[in-house]
């Protein structure tokens, strides 16, 4: 009798251990850990469900208007031509409502990365990338999502050579599920020579 009870007890213990392994796994084997390179990189510990997405709007999908805020005649048109050659969707150039001391790139909500890319292309410091508000020295911007106000700093560099390179920018989504998807979209980065 004791032999039979011991066998039943051992089978019960094994069955319980196996079922608990499925209910409360010690370390999930299918969990993913994601690390995203960005200005604020994060690492997600295994076992925690997360979704991390990094995206960049293609330049051809971002309407940009350039306004001349300098005393250099035709500066907005010249910068518009340079940005269009770099792949940006350019709206008709205009004059700013007042002259500015330094160039500024304004953006609507969600388009800060695009504004930063334009600022980098034009050698405008990151402090010159700002949200678009009614205080910006421009009239009606229409459908523009990024507004470049050209100051004397950028206007003085008009006509300098440019270099264009295309690099992939990855959009990565990582989840706790059994798969990880990575999609790569090309983006064009154009830099102007500084002298």
C-alpha positions in Angstrom: 0.0 0.0 0.0 2.8 2.4 0.9 4.5 1.7 -2.4 1.3 2.5 -4.4 0.8 5.8 -2.4 4.4 6.8 -3.0 4.0 6.3 -6.7 0.8 8.3 -6.8 2.5 11.1 -4.7 5.5 11.2 -7.1 3.2 11.3 -10.2 1.2 14.2 -8.5 4.4 16.1 -7.8 5.7 15.7 -11.3 2.4 16.7 -12.8 2.2 19.8 -10.6 5.7 20.8 -11.4 5.1 20.5 -15.2 1.8 22.4 -15.0 3.4 25.2 -12.9 6.2 25.5 -15.5 3.6 26.5 -18.1 1.6 28.8 -15.8 4.6 30.6 -14.2 7.8 30.2 -16.4 11.1 30.9 -14.7 12.6 32.7 -17.7 10.5 33.0 -20.8 12.3 31.7 -23.8 10.2 33.6 -26.4 10.5 37.0 -24.8 12.5 39.7 -26.7 14.8 42.3 -25.4 15.0 45.5 -27.3 17.5 48.3 -27.4 16.8 51.3 -29.5 19.4 53.8 -30.5 17.9 57.2 -30.1 18.5 60.3 -28.1 17.0 58.4 -25.1 17.9 54.8 -25.6 16.1 52.2 -23.5 16.5 48.5 -22.8 13.5 46.4 -21.9 14.2 43.4 -19.6 13.1 40.0 -20.8 9.7 39.0 -19.7 8.1 42.4 -20.0 5.8 43.0 -22.9 6.7 46.2 -24.8 6.6 47.7 -28.3 9.3 50.1 -29.4 8.9 52.0 -32.7 11.3 54.5 -34.2 10.1 56.2 -37.4 11.2 59.0 -39.7 8.9 60.7 -42.1 10.4 60.7 -45.6 11.4 64.2 -46.8 9.1 63.9 -49.9 6.1 63.7 -47.5 7.0 66.8 -45.5 5.7 70.1 -46.9 8.3 72.8 -46.2 8.0 76.6 -46.8 11.1 78.8 -46.7 10.8 82.4 -45.7 13.5 85.0 -46.2 14.2 86.8 -42.9 17.5 88.3 -44.2 18.6 91.2 -46.3 19.9 88.9 -49.0 17.6 89.1 -52.0 16.4 85.7 -53.2 17.7 83.8 -50.2 14.4 81.9 -49.6 14.3 80.8 -53.3 17.9 79.6 -53.2 17.4 77.6 -50.0 14.1 76.2 -51.4 16.0 74.9 -54.4 18.7 73.3 -52.3 16.1 71.6 -50.0 14.1 70.4 -53.0 17.2 68.9 -54.6 17.7 67.1 -51.2 14.3 65.5 -51.6 12.0 67.7 -49.5 8.5 68.7 -50.6 8.9 72.5 -51.1 6.0 75.0 -51.1 6.4 78.5 -52.7 9.0 80.6 -51.0 7.9 83.8 -49.2 9.3 86.7 -47.2 9.3 86.6 -43.4 7.2 89.3 -41.6 10.5 90.6 -40.2 14.2 90.1 -40.5 15.8 87.7 -38.0 19.3 87.7 -36.5 19.7 83.9 -37.0 18.0 81.2 -39.0 15.3 79.1 -37.3 13.5 75.9 -38.4 10.0 75.6 -37.0 7.9 72.4 -37.0 4.4 71.3 -36.3 3.8 68.6 -33.7 5.4 65.3 -34.5 7.8 66.7 -37.2 10.7 67.6 -34.9 13.0 64.9 -36.5 12.3 66.3 -39.9 13.0 69.9 -38.8 16.2 68.7 -37.1 17.3 67.1 -40.4 16.7 70.3 -42.3 18.6 72.3 -39.6 21.5 69.9 -39.8 21.6 70.2 -43.6 21.6 74.0 -43.4 24.2 74.0 -40.5 21.6 75.6 -38.1 22.4 74.7 -34.5 19.9 72.5 -32.6 18.8 75.6 -30.6 17.4 76.9 -33.9 14.8 74.1 -34.1 11.6 75.2 -32.5 7.9 74.3 -32.4 5.8 76.4 -34.8 3.8 79.0 -32.9 2.0 82.3 -33.8 5.2 84.1 -32.6 7.1 82.8 -35.7 7.9 85.7 -38.1 5.9 84.3 -41.0 2.4 85.0 -42.4 0.0 82.1 -43.2 2.0 78.9 -43.7 -0.8 77.0 -45.4 -0.2 73.3 -45.5 3.5 73.6 -44.4 4.6 71.3 -41.6 8.1 72.7 -41.4 8.9 76.4 -41.8 12.5 77.6 -42.4 13.1 81.2 -41.7 16.4 82.1 -43.4 18.6 84.5 -41.5 21.9 86.1 -42.5 23.9 83.1 -41.1 22.4 80.7 -43.8 21.9 83.4 -46.5 25.7 84.1 -46.4 26.4 80.5 -47.4 24.1 80.3 -50.4 25.7 78.7 -53.4 28.2 76.5 -51.6 28.6 72.9 -52.7 26.5 70.0 -51.2 27.1 66.3 -50.8 24.2 63.8 -50.8 24.4 60.3 -49.3 21.6 57.8 -48.8 21.5 55.7 -45.7 18.9 53.2 -44.4 16.9 54.2 -41.4 15.4 51.2 -39.6 11.9 51.1 -38.2 12.0 48.4 -35.5 9.1 46.9 -33.7 9.9 44.4 -30.9 7.2 42.6 -28.9 6.9 39.8 -26.4 5.4 37.6 -29.0 7.3 34.9 -30.8 8.5 37.2 -33.6 10.4 40.4 -34.1 9.8 42.6 -37.3 12.4 45.0 -38.7 11.6 47.1 -41.7 14.2 49.3 -43.3 13.2 52.5 -45.2 15.8 54.5 -47.0 16.3 58.1 -46.2 18.4 60.8 -47.9 20.8 62.9 -45.9 22.3 65.9 -47.6 25.0 68.0 -46.0 26.3 71.4 -47.1 29.9 72.1 -47.1 30.8 74.7 -44.4 33.6 77.1 -45.1 
